[in-house]
Amino acid sequence: MIEISIVTVAFNAERTIKETLISVQAMLDAGVVHEYIVVDGASTDQTLALVSQFSPSAIVVSEPDKGIYDAMNKGVALATGDYVHLLNADDSYCIEPEIFSQHLSLIERDVLSFDVDYVLTENRTDRLFFNGILVDTAPHPGLIVKKSLYEKYPFDLSYRFAADIDFMLRALSPSIITRIPIVLVKMASGGAGGTTESVKEAASIYWKRKQYRRWVHCQLSILKLRVKRCLSR
């Protein structure tokens, strides 16, 4: 049986991590996953207490880091499973463990890409999924990735916001991805992903990788963000 390691990186995540922990513990209790690793950036709130309460079997490392992607690299290094799932501290599983287990048995390639529900409002979500052509359309919270692939292409710490996009462009190709068209994760909105700075960084990555159409898309997104900011004044 293929062993899956779940990795959550966290820093002062007491407001959001409880739901994450409960959803992971259900997977652990059902024996669906091999282990759960929490890489904490030396939180000063109740994050670690919540981990102890709601996922007592988690492997916990708490120390200062160089940001989210440094923490993710640490988590991958600690993982002993064949595949790794990076689950953010404000995201949670929304699939029954038995169904998740059934689909894990389908792993034949280096990557499984599940769909993700991106939460826009309390009653509205946007479905994110791999379109079969552009690897960066695969929502990162929905990716179950072979550990050796993360080891070969670690997250580039020169990027603060979009190293996951850089990873996908460097490491993935449609031929190594199997799409599973069911929702695995409920992904929280917010964070740095929608800021002008993050979109600019993504644009620089697309330009570097000669993904010029995607670069144009980023420029349009930056323009929309600036217009939205002006209208909100």
C-alpha positions as CSV (number, residue, x, y, z in Angstrom):
1,M,0.0,0.0,0.0
2,I,1.3,3.5,-0.9
3,E,2.0,5.6,2.2
4,I,0.9,9.2,2.2
5,S,2.5,11.9,4.5
6,I,0.4,15.0,5.2
7,V,2.4,18.1,6.0
8,T,0.9,21.3,7.4
9,V,3.0,24.5,7.9
10,A,1.7,27.0,10.4
11,F,2.5,30.2,12.2
12,N,0.2,31.7,14.7
13,A,-2.7,29.8,13.1
14,E,-5.0,29.4,16.1
15,R,-7.9,31.0,14.3
16,T,-8.0,28.5,11.4
17,I,-6.0,25.3,12.2
18,K,-8.7,23.5,14.3
19,E,-10.7,22.5,11.3
20,T,-7.6,21.4,9.5
21,L,-6.5,19.2,12.4
22,I,-9.9,17.6,12.9
23,S,-10.1,16.7,9.2
24,V,-6.6,15.2,9.2
25,Q,-7.2,13.2,12.4
26,A,-10.2,11.6,10.6
27,M,-7.8,10.4,8.0
28,L,-5.3,9.1,10.6
29,D,-8.0,7.3,12.6
30,A,-9.2,5.6,9.4
31,G,-5.7,4.4,8.6
32,V,-5.8,6.2,5.2
33,V,-2.6,8.1,5.6
34,H,0.8,7.2,7.0
35,E,1.7,10.2,9.2
36,Y,0.9,13.8,9.9
37,I,3.7,16.4,10.2
38,V,3.2,19.9,11.5
39,V,6.0,22.4,10.8
40,D,5.4,25.4,13.0
41,G,7.4,28.6,12.7
42,A,7.7,29.2,16.5
43,S,4.1,30.3,17.0
44,T,3.4,32.5,20.0
45,D,-0.4,31.9,20.1
46,Q,-2.3,28.6,20.9
47,T,-1.4,26.8,17.6
48,L,0.7,24.2,19.3
49,A,-1.8,23.6,22.0
50,L,-4.5,23.0,19.4
51,V,-2.3,20.5,17.6
52,S,-1.7,18.6,20.8
53,Q,-5.5,18.6,21.5
54,F,-6.9,17.7,18.1
55,S,-4.1,15.7,16.5
56,P,-2.0,14.3,19.4
57,S,-0.2,11.8,17.1
58,A,1.2,14.6,14.9
59,I,4.9,14.9,14.5
60,V,5.6,18.5,15.4
61,V,8.7,20.7,14.7
62,S,8.5,24.2,16.0
63,E,11.3,26.6,15.2
64,P,11.9,29.8,13.3
65,D,12.0,29.5,9.6
66,K,12.6,31.6,6.5
67,G,9.0,31.6,5.4
68,I,6.3,29.2,4.2
69,Y,8.3,27.6,1.5
70,D,11.2,26.9,3.8
71,A,8.8,25.3,6.2
72,M,7.4,23.2,3.3
73,N,10.8,22.0,2.3
74,K,11.4,21.0,5.9
75,G,8.2,19.1,6.0
76,V,9.0,17.2,2.9
77,A,12.5,16.3,4.3
78,L,10.8,14.9,7.4
79,A,8.2,12.9,5.6
80,T,8.7,9.1,5.4
81,G,5.8,8.3,3.1
82,D,6.1,7.6,-0.6
83,Y,3.9,10.7,-1.5
84,V,3.3,14.0,0.3
85,H,0.2,16.2,0.6
86,L,0.8,19.8,1.6
87,L,-2.3,20.9,3.5
88,N,-2.4,24.5,4.6
89,A,-3.3,25.5,8.1
90,D,-6.5,27.2,6.9
91,D,-7.6,24.4,4.6
92,S,-9.4,21.1,5.4
93,Y,-10.4,17.8,3.8
94,C,-13.9,17.6,2.6
95,I,-13.9,14.0,1.5
96,E,-14.7,10.9,3.4
97,P,-11.6,8.8,4.3
98,E,-13.0,5.7,2.6
99,I,-13.5,7.5,-0.7
100,F,-10.0,9.1,-0.4
101,S,-8.5,5.7,0.2
102,Q,-10.2,4.3,-2.9
103,H,-8.8,7.0,-5.1
104,L,-5.3,6.7,-3.6
105,S,-5.3,3.1,-4.9
106,L,-5.3,4.7,-8.4
107,I,-1.9,6.2,-8.1
108,E,0.2,5.1,-11.0
109,R,1.9,8.4,-11.9
110,D,4.0,10.8,-9.9
111,V,1.1,13.2,-9.1
112,L,-2.6,12.9,-8.3
113,S,-4.5,16.1,-8.9
114,F,-7.8,16.4,-7.0
115,D,-10.2,19.3,-7.4
116,V,-10.3,22.0,-4.8
117,D,-13.2,24.2,-3.6
118,Y,-11.9,27.8,-3.2
119,V,-14.1,29.5,-0.6
120,L,-15.2,32.9,-1.9
121,T,-17.9,33.6,0.7
122,E,-19.8,31.6,3.3
123,N,-22.2,30.3,0.7
124,R,-20.1,30.5,-2.5
125,T,-17.1,28.5,-3.7
126,D,-15.1,28.3,-7.0
127,R,-14.1,24.9,-8.3
128,L,-10.4,24.7,-9.1
129,F,-9.1,21.8,-11.2
130,F,-6.3,20.7,-13.6
131,N,-7.3,21.4,-17.1
132,G,-5.2,18.7,-18.6
133,I,-2.8,21.0,-20.5
134,L,-1.4,23.8,-18.3
135,V,0.3,22.3,-15.2
136,D,-0.1,25.5,-13.2
137,T,-3.9,25.1,-13.4
138,A,-3.5,22.1,-11.0
139,P,-4.5,23.6,-7.6
140,H,-1.5,23.0,-5.3
141,P,-3.7,22.1,-2.2
142,G,-5.2,19.3,-4.3
143,L,-1.8,17.7,-5.4
144,I,-0.6,14.4,-3.9
145,V,3.1,14.4,-5.1
146,K,5.7,11.8,-5.0
147,K,8.3,12.7,-2.3
148,S,11.2,12.2,-4.7
149,L,9.8,14.9,-7.0
150,Y,9.7,17.4,-4.2
151,E,13.2,16.4,-3.3
152,K,14.4,16.8,-6.8
153,Y,12.7,20.2,-7.2
154,P,12.5,21.9,-3.8
155,F,10.7,25.2,-3.4
156,D,12.9,28.1,-4.4
157,L,13.3,30.3,-1.3
158,S,14.0,33.4,-3.5
159,Y,10.2,33.5,-4.0
160,R,8.0,34.7,-1.2
161,F,4.6,34.2,-2.7
162,A,4.6,32.0,-5.8
163,A,7.3,29.3,-5.3
164,D,4.5,26.7,-5.8
165,I,3.9,28.0,-9.3
166,D,7.6,27.9,-10.0
167,F,7.7,24.3,-8.7
168,M,4.9,23.2,-10.9
169,L,6.4,24.8,-14.0
170,R,9.8,23.2,-13.3
171,A,8.7,19.8,-12.0
172,L,5.4,18.8,-13.6
173,S,4.2,17.8,-17.0
174,P,0.7,16.7,-18.0
175,S,2.0,13.2,-18.6
176,I,2.8,12.6,-15.0
177,I,-0.5,14.0,-13.6
178,T,-3.6,12.0,-13.0
179,R,-6.7,14.1,-12.4
180,I,-9.2,12.9,-10.0
181,P,-12.4,15.0,-10.6
182,I,-13.7,15.0,-7.1
183,V,-13.1,17.7,-4.4
184,L,-10.4,16.8,-1.9
185,V,-9.9,20.1,0.0
186,K,-11.8,23.2,1.0
187,M,-9.3,26.0,0.4
188,A,-9.7,29.3,2.4
189,S,-9.6,32.6,0.5
190,G,-7.3,35.4,1.6
191,G,-3.6,35.2,2.3
192,A,-1.0,36.7,0.1
193,G,-2.0,34.9,-3.0
194,G,-4.2,37.6,-4.3
195,T,-2.1,40.6,-3.6
196,T,-0.4,42.8,-6.3
197,E,3.0,41.6,-4.9
198,S,2.2,37.9,-5.3
199,V,0.8,38.4,-8.9
200,K,3.9,40.4,-9.8
201,E,6.1,37.6,-8.5
202,A,4.1,35.0,-10.5
203,A,4.4,37.1,-13.6
204,S,8.2,37.2,-13.2
205,I,8.2,33.4,-13.0
206,Y,6.1,33.0,-16.1
207,W,8.4,35.4,-18.0
208,K,11.5,33.4,-16.8
209,R,9.9,30.2,-17.9
210,K,8.8,31.7,-21.2
211,Q,5.1,31.2,-20.4
212,Y,4.2,34.5,-22.1
213,R,0.4,34.0,-22.3
214,R,0.3,33.4,-18.6
215,W,2.4,36.4,-18.1
216,V,-0.1,38.5,-20.0
217,H,-2.8,37.1,-17.7
218,C,-0.9,38.2,-14.7
219,Q,-0.5,41.7,-16.1
220,L,-4.3,41.9,-16.5
221,S,-4.8,40.6,-13.0
222,I,-2.5,43.3,-11.6
223,L,-4.5,45.9,-13.6
224,K,-7.7,44.6,-12.1
225,L,-6.3,44.7,-8.6
226,R,-5.2,48.3,-9.1
227,V,-8.6,49.4,-10.4
228,K,-10.3,47.6,-7.5
229,R,-8.0,49.4,-5.1
230,C,-8.7,52.8,-6.6
231,L,-12.5,52.2,-6.6
232,S,-12.4,51.3,-2.9
233,R,-10.9,54.6,-1.9
